[in-house]
Amino acid sequence: MAEIAYPVMIFAAGFGTRMRHLTNHQPKPMIPVAGRPLIDHALDLAREVTPPVIVANSHYKSEILADHLANSKVAISREDPQILDTGGGLRHALPLLGTQSGPVYTVNPDVVWRGPNPLCLLRDAWDPARMDALLTCIPISRTVGRSGGGDFRTDEDGRLHRGGDLVYGGVQLLRTNRLDEVIETVFSLNTLWDLMAAEGRLFALEYPGHWCDVGTPEGIPLAEDLIAQDEI
């Protein structure tokens, strides 16, 4: 039986303030890591699951991102005049994604993975009968460049709860049908997760490899070291 292909949403609209001077003249997804922009690393992951469409949202210095993606067959969801955060940005992009209910992969491009493609793992573990969202999470002991503690813990059935030593890795598969329940225009996907968790439909996939946060300049050499280890 053929594998089901889901659309991919790449969150690329943010201001990248933690990157300081590196985002003075470019959006954060265009910052090079190991010789390639962060967004190209994210696109490598996305293309491996052969999605029907890949959408990247944009706001800050959007023309630079649009020029880079001009020949890539990636659709651009422009957020103007205001940036919409992850939840609002995903809802705004639904017409381009071609769905009103999901599932949709969402990908944060400011991270690097060492190990299997997390989108492939999500696809193989997805159970729509039980799940409204499946988040790739990493035990904090296998993270690189992470500041602060974890985000979540799981119960015996794999359902997610706030607080614990699991770090959300920035890649998930989720249904989008409940986005219209949120009245705000600008909102985080945390709002959607809380609705799902209250009904026991928010789940974790524990990533078996390593993961690096590339949210600050200090994360870049750490990510490049992780990539080099993966190539050995």
N, C-alpha and C positions, 0 to 999 in steps of 0.2 A: 504494500500500500504506500502511495506517495506521501511524503511528509507534508504537513500543512505549513504554508508560509504565511507569516504575519508581517504587517508593516513595521518599520523602524522609525522612531522619532529620536533625533539627536538634539540635546539641549545645548545650543550654541549662542544664546542671546545675552548672556550675563556680562557684567562690567569687568569682571576679573580683578577686583580691587586688591585682593590678597597677592596678586602678582606684581603689584607696585609698578615700577617704571617699565616693565616688560609689556604692559598693555597701554602705554601712552599712545602708541601709534598702530596698534593692531588688536583685534579681539583675542581673548585668551585661547580659543581653539586653534588659532594660527601660530601659536608659540611652538617653535621646533623642539622636538625631543628625539634624540638619536637621528638627527638629520631630516626629520619629517614633521609637519605640523601635527599637533595633537589630534585634530579632527580626522586626519588620514589614518591614524592608528584605529580610531573608532570605526571608520568606514571599512577597514579590513575585517573587523569583527562582524559588522552588519552584513556585508556582502556574502559572508560564508553561509548565512542562513537563507540566501536567495529570496529576500523579501520582495513583494510585489511593488513596493515603493519605499524609498528612504526620504525622510523629510528632516531638514535642519531648520530650527527657528533662528531668527537673527534680530538684533536691535542695535547693540553697540558696534559702531564702525562696520555696519552691515555690508557696505559696498565692497570691503576687502574680502570678506567671506564669500560674497556672491561671485566675485571675480575668480576666486580660487576654485569654486565649485561649478563654474559655468559649463564645463564640458563633462561633468561627472554624472549626469542624470539624477542628481539630488535636487528635490524640490525645496524651495525656500519659503518658509512661513515668516513673513516680515511682521514684526510687532512694532506698531507705530500708531500714536505718538508715545505710548508708554510701554514699558516692559511688563510682562504679564506673570512672571514667576512660572514655576514648573506646571502647576495645575492649570492656570489660565492659559499658558502657552500651549499645552497639550490640547486643551479644548479648542483653542483658536485654530489649531492645525488639523483638526479632524476632517474637514472637507478634502484636504490634500492627502491625508492618510487613507481616505476612502472607507471610513467606518464611523459609526456612531455608538458602537458598543464594545469594540475590541474583539480579541486581544491585540495589544500593541506592545512591541518592545520599546522601552525608553532607555537611552544611553547617555550618560554623562561623559564627555570626552576628556575630562581632566584627570584621568586615572590610567594606569598601565597594569596589565595582567601578565602574570607568568604562570602558564599552565593551559588547560583546555579553554576553548572559546566559551565564555559564560553564556552567550546567547544560545549556543547549541545545547548546553546543559539545561537551560530553562525550557527550551522546546521539548526536550525529552522527558522532563519531569512535570510538565504542565498537566493539571487535572481540572478541567473546567467544572466538573461536578462538585468539587470541593472548594475551588479557589476563585477568588476575584483578583488576587495579585500574588505573584511569586517573586520575591526579592532575592537577588544574589547577595549573600552576606559572608563575611570573612571573620574568623576568630581574630581578635586583636593581636594575638601572638604571631599571626602570619601576615600582618600588614607592615608596610614600610612607609615612613614619612607621616604617619598618623599622629596628630596631636589631640590630646583629650582621650576620653574613654570610649566605650562602645555605645551602640544605639539600641540594640534589641537583645532579647533572649527568646528562646523557643520553649514551648511545652512539649509533653511527650508525643503529641501528634504533629509536631512541626509548625504549629501556629505561632505567629510572632506576637510579642508583647514588648512594651517599652522598657528600657533599662536592661543592661546586661553587657556581655563582652563580645557581642557580634556587631561588626561594623557593616553598615549598608554600603555596598560596593559601587552603586551608581548605575546598575543595570537591572532591569526587571521586565517582567511580562505581566500586563494587567489589562483587565476589562475597563472600558471607558464609559460604560452606560450610566454610571452614577455621577459623572461630571456635571450634569445639568441640575443636580440637587444642590450644588454650591451656588449661592446667590452672588458672591463677590466676583468681580471681574479679574482681580489680581489675587491669586492664592497659590499656596504650595500644595504639592501632592500629599504632604502630610495630612491635609484635611481629608482627602479621599481615603488614605490608609486608616485613619481613625474610624471612618464609617465602616470600612471593611472589617477591621479588627473587632469592632463591637458585635459583629455578627459571626465571628469566628472564621472569616474567609481570607485572612491575611497570612501568608505562609512564607517560609524562608527556604532557600536552597543554599546549603553551606558549600562554599567554593573550596575545592581541594588543593588549590595552588596558592600562590602569593599575589599580593596586590599592593600598588603604590599610589598614594595620593600625590597628584601633581598640581596642587592648588596654590603653591607658593614657589618662588624661585629656588628655594632650598630643595624642593622635591624633584627638580629636573635631573641633577646628577644621580640621585637615588634611583629614579626611573630608568635612566640610561644604564646604570649598573644592572638593574633587574632584566632589562632587555638583552644585555650582553650575556648574562647567565643563561637565558633561554636559548641563545644561539649557539652555545657550546655543544 
